[in-house]
Amino acid sequence: MNLFKRVRIDRLFFGSFAAFIAVFLLIFTWISYSITARELVDNTSYYQQDLLNELNKQLDIQLKSIEQMSLAASRNMNTISYDPLDPDLFGRLRRKDDIRNLLSSITYSTTMVQSIDLYMDNLGLTDSQSPVQFKDMQHVRGESWYPEIQNNDFAWIAEHTLPTNNGPKQFISFARKLYNNSDKYYGVLVLNVKASAIESLVRGETDGKQRNRVLLDAGGKTIASIGNPMLYESELDRIRGKEEKSNYIHLPDVEGEETLLVWSKVRSDWMLVEVTPWKNIIHGSVRLAYIIVSVGLSAIFIASFFTLFLSRQFIKPIQLLLATMDRVPDNGSITDDLPTDYKNEFGSLFIGYRRQMERIEELMLSLQAQHRRQREAEIQALQAMINPHFLYNTLDQLNWLAIESGQEKISKILSLVGKMFRIGLSNGETMISIPDEITHVECYLQIQQIRWGDRISFTIEMDEGLKELYIPRLTLQPFVENAFIHGFHGRKTGAIHISGHVRDQEVEFQIIDNGVGIKPDWDRQMPRKTGGYGIRNVKERMAAYFGAPYGVSMKSLDGEGTQATILLPRIHNKQEAGERFYVESSHY
């Protein structure tokens, strides 16, 4: 049994070729990537955990020393027992100097502490150049960091800016409340530590790579950071929920990218976190990707030989069908050469092609009959052109008769009517130039002016750019006619103003009269069978030919009169109208 004549082509070709290549590459790529990625992540996290644990220990030593200094200073200050109400001025000044010297010795004993602020009552002012600054106790509540120690005896204050002799600098401060021997709260001691010193400890020994690390206190508040670590409260909650002192988690999406989060909680009050973009970790797997691609290309190259046999079997019936199609102009019975023993898609193609050829023969016969009918219609159209020609000649004869009889008005009217007929019919053209449309309207207005005399007046205002554009014929005249039939009915005088303007890619015409106005339901379908279709005809033609936003709108003006607005697209030639817009209905 020949499988290539019975098995579905898509199953045979796609199943054999695609399955072999896809399964081979997917399994190999997935295993290789999973193993190497996991190894890279484990190695990176292990290294970072050791490093963060070491840095955390160093930070613990340094920060504890700051806290111990603060505690020792507070106890020594209690020993000095400065009393702002002591009547002994000399003794009070001596104790104040003792406090200053005590606190100054702390700033001189370590390079991390830049300055110390002491908030107490009645200490007075200090030298602005001194590392120890005395401040009035009543100002402490106005400090931005005061809420952090309001309910605590001491707290670390996150990185902030303080003025120095060399300009403003960044500091991380440690604030401690002061209590006397009677456990009475009487002041606040603030040690201002250089932010650069803490950041240097957080940074550790650099390896030339950009690190994103952040030092957090027990409440999750950022004390110091380097780089640009982005941490959300949800990530911090996940870390706090871990019992391990140091570990790592993989965050699938932080600010639009995957990250590796490694933390160290060697000291319970502090947490050092490093955020590493996932792409930086797996950067070393690029070489492996090249290897995988090379292996994949090799597999495809090998598989191509395997599919050569398949492709020849697939191409053979297709080539036979193409050869048969090339011989169609020479012989109409060549479909008999196609094989009939194919039972799969190729067999369906051969059967379909035979049916198609039969259908083409039927269509050819139908087209010949249609061509005959079209020629007959053209002859009838040529015969129909005789009627307008006869009408023009008849009007011309009536015009000469009126001239010979001295009827100048009738002669003028007949001449204008003839010109209107020529423009209105326009040899069957749907689109005419805007100047021809304006001429058609002027002829109608001149006929009405002959009838009304000086009692009627009209003005026409057109932009120069309208001379090169086209418009559907008989668009403006129905609105002018409506003004005379309805707007001026029962009146002795009337005035009409017609304007046309080019606005971007649109053309806007306005026809304004001072007649009786128009009813709000002017466009409602009337029950009568004759009359009243001029304006509605234009409206329906605009909708059928152009569609929204083009069309007709009418409204009554304040006082008296009607304003009709026709909005059309800019049409530069007759062919453009047929290409860009809908074909006009044969009813119009």
C-alpha positions in Angstrom: 0.0 0.0 0.0 1.4 3.4 -1.1 1.0 5.7 1.9 1.6 8.8 -0.2 -1.7 8.1 -2.1 -3.9 7.4 1.0 -2.5 9.2 4.1 -3.3 12.9 4.6 -0.5 15.1 3.4 -0.4 17.4 6.4 -0.2 14.5 8.8 2.5 12.7 6.9 4.7 15.7 6.1 4.3 17.9 9.1 4.1 15.0 11.5 7.3 13.3 10.3 9.5 16.4 9.7 8.3 18.9 12.4 7.9 16.3 15.1 11.4 15.0 14.7 13.1 18.4 14.7 10.8 20.0 17.3 11.1 17.2 19.8 14.8 16.9 19.4 15.5 20.6 19.8 13.0 21.2 22.6 14.2 18.4 24.8 17.8 19.2 24.3 17.4 23.0 24.8 15.2 22.7 27.8 17.4 20.2 29.7 20.5 22.2 28.9 19.0 25.6 29.9 17.4 24.2 33.1 20.6 22.7 34.4 22.9 25.6 33.6 20.4 28.2 34.8 19.9 26.5 38.1 23.7 26.1 38.6 24.2 29.8 37.8 21.5 30.9 40.3 22.8 28.6 43.0 26.4 29.7 42.6 25.4 33.4 42.5 23.1 33.2 45.5 25.7 31.2 47.5 28.4 33.7 46.8 26.1 36.7 47.6 24.8 35.1 50.8 28.4 34.7 52.1 29.2 38.2 51.1 26.1 39.7 52.7 26.6 37.8 55.9 30.2 39.1 56.2 29.0 42.7 55.4 26.2 42.4 57.9 28.6 41.3 60.6 30.8 44.3 59.9 27.7 46.6 59.9 26.6 45.1 63.1 29.9 45.9 64.8 30.0 49.4 63.5 26.4 50.3 64.2 26.5 48.7 67.6 29.5 50.8 68.5 27.5 53.9 67.5 24.7 52.8 69.8 27.1 52.0 72.6 28.7 55.4 72.3 25.2 57.0 72.5 24.3 55.0 75.6 27.6 55.7 77.3 27.3 59.4 76.5 23.8 59.5 78.0 24.9 57.8 81.3 28.0 60.2 81.6 25.7 63.1 81.0 23.6 61.9 84.0 26.8 61.8 86.0 27.5 65.4 85.1 23.9 66.2 86.1 23.5 69.5 84.3 20.6 71.5 85.9 19.4 74.5 83.9 17.7 75.9 87.1 20.9 75.8 89.2 21.5 79.3 90.6 25.2 78.7 90.5 26.1 80.3 87.1 29.7 79.2 87.3 28.8 75.6 88.1 26.2 75.5 85.4 28.8 76.8 82.8 31.4 74.3 83.9 28.9 71.4 83.6 27.9 72.7 80.1 31.6 72.6 79.1 31.9 69.1 80.5 29.0 68.0 78.3 30.5 69.7 75.3 33.9 68.1 75.9 32.3 64.7 76.4 30.4 64.8 73.2 33.3 66.2 71.3 35.5 63.4 72.3 33.0 61.0 70.6 33.3 62.8 67.3 37.1 62.8 67.6 37.4 59.2 68.6 35.7 57.8 65.4 35.7 59.1 61.8 32.1 57.8 61.2 30.5 60.4 63.5 30.6 63.8 61.9 28.6 65.8 64.5 26.3 65.5 67.5 23.1 67.4 68.2 21.9 67.8 71.8 18.4 68.9 72.5 17.9 70.3 76.1 16.4 73.3 77.8 18.4 76.4 78.5 21.8 75.1 77.2 22.3 78.3 75.1 24.0 78.6 71.8 27.2 77.0 70.6 29.8 77.8 68.0 28.6 77.0 64.5 32.0 75.5 63.8 31.8 73.1 66.7 31.0 69.4 66.0 28.6 69.6 69.0 25.5 71.7 68.6 23.2 72.6 71.5 19.6 73.1 70.5 16.5 74.1 72.4 14.3 71.2 73.5 11.2 72.9 72.3 12.4 72.6 68.7 12.8 68.8 68.7 9.1 68.1 68.0 9.5 70.1 64.8 12.1 67.8 63.4 11.0 65.5 60.5 12.5 62.4 62.2 10.9 63.0 65.6 7.9 60.7 65.0 10.3 57.8 64.6 11.4 58.1 68.3 8.2 59.5 69.7 7.1 56.1 70.9 10.7 54.6 71.2 13.7 55.4 73.4 16.0 55.3 70.4 15.9 54.8 66.6 18.0 55.0 63.5 17.1 57.9 61.2 17.2 57.1 57.4 19.5 59.0 55.1 18.9 62.8 55.1 20.7 66.0 54.3 22.3 68.3 57.0 24.2 71.6 56.5 28.0 71.5 57.2 30.9 73.9 56.9 31.6 72.4 53.5 28.0 72.6 52.3 25.0 70.2 52.7 25.9 66.5 53.0 24.1 63.2 53.5 23.9 61.7 57.0 22.4 58.7 58.8 21.6 59.6 62.4 21.0 57.7 65.6 18.7 59.4 68.1 18.3 58.5 71.8 16.0 60.0 74.4 17.8 61.1 77.6 16.4 60.3 81.0 17.8 61.4 84.4 18.2 59.2 87.5 14.6 59.9 88.4 13.6 58.4 85.0 12.5 61.9 83.8 12.7 62.6 80.1 14.8 65.8 79.6 16.5 65.7 76.2 17.4 64.0 72.9 20.9 63.0 71.8 21.5 62.7 68.0 24.7 61.2 66.5 25.1 62.2 62.9 27.0 59.4 61.0 28.4 60.0 57.5 26.2 58.3 55.0 29.2 57.6 52.8 30.7 55.5 55.6 27.6 53.4 56.0 27.3 53.0 52.2 30.9 52.0 52.0 30.2 49.2 54.5 27.1 48.2 52.5 29.1 48.2 49.3 32.0 46.1 50.6 34.9 45.2 48.4 33.7 46.0 44.9 34.5 43.7 41.9 33.8 46.4 39.3 30.1 45.5 38.9 27.1 47.6 39.8 25.5 46.3 43.0 22.0 47.0 44.2 21.9 46.7 47.9 19.7 48.1 50.7 20.0 48.2 54.5 16.7 47.9 56.3 15.8 48.2 59.9 13.5 45.9 61.8 10.4 47.9 60.6 11.4 47.6 56.9 12.6 51.3 56.7 15.5 51.9 54.4 18.6 53.1 56.3 21.1 53.1 53.4 21.3 51.8 49.9 23.6 51.6 46.9 22.7 51.3 43.2 19.0 51.2 42.4 17.3 48.5 44.4 13.5 48.3 43.8 11.7 46.5 46.7 8.0 46.4 47.3 6.3 45.7 50.6 5.0 42.4 49.3 8.6 41.2 48.7 9.7 42.4 52.1 6.8 40.5 53.7 7.9 37.3 51.9 11.5 37.7 53.3 10.2 38.5 56.9 8.1 35.3 56.7 11.3 33.2 56.1 12.9 31.6 59.1 16.3 31.4 57.5 18.9 34.0 58.5 20.1 34.2 54.9 18.6 32.8 51.7 17.3 33.8 48.3 14.0 33.9 46.4 13.3 34.3 42.7 10.9 37.1 41.9 9.3 36.6 38.5 8.3 40.3 37.9 9.7 43.4 39.6 9.3 46.6 37.6 8.9 44.5 34.4 11.8 42.2 34.8 12.8 39.1 36.8 15.1 39.5 39.7 17.1 37.4 42.3 16.6 38.6 45.9 19.3 37.6 48.4 19.1 38.6 52.1 21.0 38.4 55.3 19.5 38.7 58.8 22.5 37.8 60.9 21.5 40.5 63.3 17.8 40.5 64.2 17.4 44.3 64.1 18.9 44.7 60.6 18.5 43.1 57.2 20.9 43.5 54.3 19.3 42.8 50.9 20.8 42.6 47.4 18.7 42.8 44.3 20.2 41.3 41.1 18.5 41.4 37.7 17.9 37.9 36.4 19.4 38.7 33.0 22.7 39.5 34.6 22.8 36.1 36.3 22.1 34.1 33.2 24.3 36.3 31.0 26.9 33.6 31.0 24.5 31.2 29.3 24.8 33.1 26.0 27.7 30.8 25.0 25.5 27.8 25.8 22.7 29.3 23.6 25.2 29.5 20.7 26.0 25.9 21.2 22.4 24.9 21.3 21.7 26.9 18.1 24.7 25.2 16.4 23.4 21.8 17.4 19.9 22.7 16.2 21.2 23.8 12.8 23.2 20.6 12.5 20.0 18.6 13.3 18.1 20.5 10.7 20.8 19.9 8.1 20.7 16.2 8.8 16.9 16.1 8.8 16.8 17.8 5.4 18.2 14.7 3.8 15.5 12.7 5.5 12.8 15.0 4.1 14.3 15.0 0.6 12.5 11.8 -0.2 9.3 13.1 1.3 9.4 16.3 -0.6 9.8 14.5 -4.0 6.7 12.5 -3.3 4.8 15.6 -2.4 6.0 17.6 -5.4 5.3 15.0 -8.0 1.5 15.3 -8.1 1.7 19.1 -7.8 4.1 19.3 -10.8 1.6 17.1 -12.8 -1.2 19.4 -11.9 0.8 22.5 -12.9 1.8 21.0 -16.2 -1.9 20.2 -16.9 -2.9 23.8 -16.1 -0.2 25.2 -18.5 -1.8 23.3 -21.4 -5.3 24.7 -20.8 -5.2 27.3 -23.7 -4.2 24.6 -26.2 -6.7 21.8 -25.3 -9.9 21.9 -23.3 -9.9 18.1 -22.6 -6.5 17.8 -21.0 -8.1 17.0 -17.6 -8.3 13.4 -18.7 -4.5 13.2 -18.2 -4.8 13.6 -14.4 -4.5 10.4 -12.4 -7.5 9.0 -10.6 -5.9 6.7 -8.0 -5.1 9.4 -5.5 -7.4 9.2 -2.4 -5.9 12.0 -0.3 -5.8 15.8 -0.7 -4.1 15.4 -4.1 -7.1 13.4 -5.3 -9.4 16.1 -4.0 -7.3 18.7 -5.9 -7.6 16.7 -9.2 -11.3 16.3 -8.8 -11.8 20.0 -7.9 -9.7 21.1 -10.9 -11.8 19.0 -13.3 -15.0 20.6 -11.8 -13.4 24.0 -12.1 -12.6 23.6 -15.8 -16.2 22.5 -16.4 -17.4 25.6 -14.5 -15.1 27.8 -16.5 -16.6 26.6 -19.7 -20.1 27.4 -18.4 -18.9 30.8 -17.3 -17.4 31.5 -20.8 -20.8 30.8 -22.4 -22.4 33.0 -19.8 -20.0 35.8 -20.5 -20.6 35.6 -24.3 -24.4 36.0 -23.6 -23.8 38.9 -21.2 -21.6 40.6 -23.9 -24.4 40.4 -26.4 -26.8 41.9 -23.8 -24.3 44.7 -23.1 -23.9 45.6 -26.7 -27.7 45.8 -27.0 -27.8 48.1 -24.0 -25.2 50.3 -25.5 -27.2 50.6 -28.7 -30.3 51.5 -26.6 -28.3 54.1 -24.7 -27.1 55.7 -28.0 -30.7 55.8 -29.2 -31.8 57.4 -25.9 -29.3 60.2 -26.6 -31.5 61.3 -29.5 -34.2 62.6 -27.1 -32.1 65.3 -25.3 -30.7 66.3 -28.8 -34.3 66.7 -30.0 -35.2 68.7 -26.9 -32.2 71.1 -27.4 -33.2 71.7 -31.0 -36.8 72.3 -30.1 -35.8 74.9 -27.4 -33.6 76.5 -29.9 -36.4 76.8 -32.4 -38.7 78.2 -29.8 -36.0 80.7 -28.8 -35.8 82.0 -32.5 -39.5 82.2 -32.7 -39.6 84.3 -29.5 -36.9 86.6 -30.9 -38.8 87.1 -34.2 -42.0 87.9 -32.1 -40.1 90.4 -30.0 -40.6 88.4 -26.8 -37.2 89.1 -25.3 -38.1 87.7 -21.8 -39.3 84.5 -23.2 -36.2 84.3 -25.4 -34.0 84.8 -22.4 -35.9 82.2 -20.4 -35.7 79.7 -23.2 -32.0 80.3 -23.5 -31.4 79.8 -19.8 -33.6 76.7 -19.7 -31.6 75.2 -22.6 -28.3 75.9 -20.7 -29.8 74.3 -17.6 -30.8 71.2 -19.5 -27.4 70.8 -21.0 -25.7 71.1 -17.6 -28.4 69.0 -15.8 -28.1 66.1 -18.3 -24.3 66.5 -18.7 -24.2 63.5 -21.2 -25.1 61.1 -18.3 -22.1 62.2 -16.2 -22.6 61.8 -12.4 -19.9 64.3 -11.5 -19.6 67.8 -13.0 -17.3 70.7 -12.2 -18.3 73.1 -9.5 -18.3 76.1 -12.0 -20.9 74.2 -14.1 -23.0 73.6 -11.0 -22.8 77.3 -10.1 -23.8 78.2 -13.7 -26.8 75.9 -13.5 -27.9 77.7 -10.3 -27.3 81.1 -11.8 -29.5 80.2 -14.8 -32.3 79.2 -12.4 -31.9 82.5 -10.4 -31.9 84.6 -13.6 -35.1 82.9 -14.7 -36.7 83.8 -11.3 -35.3 87.3 -11.5 -37.0 87.8 -14.8 -40.2 86.7 -13.1 -39.8 88.7 -9.8 -37.9 91.7 -11.2 -36.3 93.9 -8.6 -38.1 92.2 -5.8 -35.6 89.4 -5.7 -31.9 89.6 -5.2 -29.1 87.0 -4.9 -25.3 86.9 -4.2 -22.9 84.1 -4.9 -19.5 83.9 -3.1 -17.1 81.1 -4.0 -13.5 80.4 -3.1 -10.9 80.3 -5.9 -10.0 76.7 -5.0 -13.4 75.4 -6.0 -12.8 76.0 -9.7 -10.7 72.8 -10.0 -13.1 70.6 -8.0 -16.1 68.4 -8.9 -19.5 67.9 -7.3 -22.5 65.6 -8.0 -24.8 67.3 -10.5 -28.0 68.9 -9.3 -26.8 69.3 -5.7 -27.4 73.1 -5.1 -30.4 73.9 -7.3 -33.0 72.0 -5.3 -32.3 74.2 -2.2 -32.6 77.4 -4.3 -35.8 76.1 -5.8 -37.1 75.3 -2.3 -36.5 78.9 -1.2 -38.7 80.2 -4.0 -41.5 77.6 -3.8 -41.8 77.5 0.1 -39.6 80.2 1.6 -40.9 83.2 -0.5 -44.5 81.9 -0.9 -46.9 84.7 -0.1 -44.1 87.3 0.0 -43.4 90.2 -2.3 -39.6 90.3 -1.9 -36.8 87.8 -1.2 -33.0 87.5 -1.0 -30.7 84.5 -1.3 -27.0 84.2 -0.5 -24.9 81.2 -1.8 -21.4 80.6 -0.6 -18.8 77.9 -1.0 -15.6 77.4 0.9 -12.7 74.9 1.0 -12.0 73.6 4.5 -9.0 71.2 4.7 -10.1 68.1 2.8 -13.8 69.2 2.7 -16.0 71.5 0.7 -18.8 73.4 2.5 -21.7 75.1 0.7 -24.3 77.3 2.4 -27.6 78.6 1.0 -29.3 81.2 3.1 -32.7 82.9 2.4 -34.8 85.3 4.3 -38.0 83.4 3.8 -40.5 81.9 6.3 -38.1 79.3 7.6 -38.3 75.5 7.6 -40.2 73.1 9.8 -38.2 71.0 12.3 -39.5 67.8 10.6 -38.5 68.8 7.1 -36.7 65.5 6.4 -39.7 63.3 7.6 -41.0 61.0 4.8 -44.2 62.5 3.5 -47.2 60.3 2.6 -47.9 62.0 -0.7 -46.8 60.4 -4.0 -45.7 63.4 -5.9 -43.6 66.5 -5.1 -41.3 67.5 -2.3 -38.5 65.1 -3.3 -35.8 67.6 -4.4 -34.0 68.2 -1.1 -34.7 64.7 0.1 -33.2 63.4 -3.2 -30.0 65.3 -2.6 -29.8 64.2 1.0 -30.3 60.5 0.1 -27.7 60.8 -2.7 -25.1 62.2 -0.3 -25.7 59.4 2.1 -25.5 56.7 -0.6 -22.5 58.2 -2.3 -20.3 59.5 0.5 -21.7 58.5 3.9 -20.9 60.1 7.2 -19.7 62.8 8.1 -20.8 64.3 4.7 -24.4 65.2 4.0 -27.1 67.9 4.3 -28.3 69.9 7.3 -31.0 72.6 7.4 -32.2 74.9 10.1 -34.3 78.0 10.6 -32.5 81.2 11.5 -33.4 83.5 14.3 -36.1 85.8 13.2 -36.7 84.5 9.7 -35.0 82.6 6.9 -33.5 79.1 6.3 -29.9 78.0 6.2 -28.9 74.9 4.3 -25.4 73.5 4.7 -24.0 70.8 2.3 -20.7 69.2 3.4 -18.8 67.3 0.7 -15.3 65.8 0.3 -12.8 67.4 -2.1 -13.0 65.6 -5.4 -10.3 66.6 -7.9 -11.5 64.5 -10.9 -14.4 62.2 -11.9 -12.3 59.0 -11.6 -11.4 59.9 -8.0 -15.0 59.8 -7.0 -15.5 56.3 -8.2 -12.3 55.0 -6.6 -12.7 56.6 -3.1 -16.4 56.5 -2.5 -19.5 54.4 -3.0 -21.0 54.0 -6.4 -24.1 56.2 -6.7 -27.5 54.4 -6.8 -29.1 54.0 -10.2 -32.2 55.6 -8.8 -30.5 59.0 -8.8 
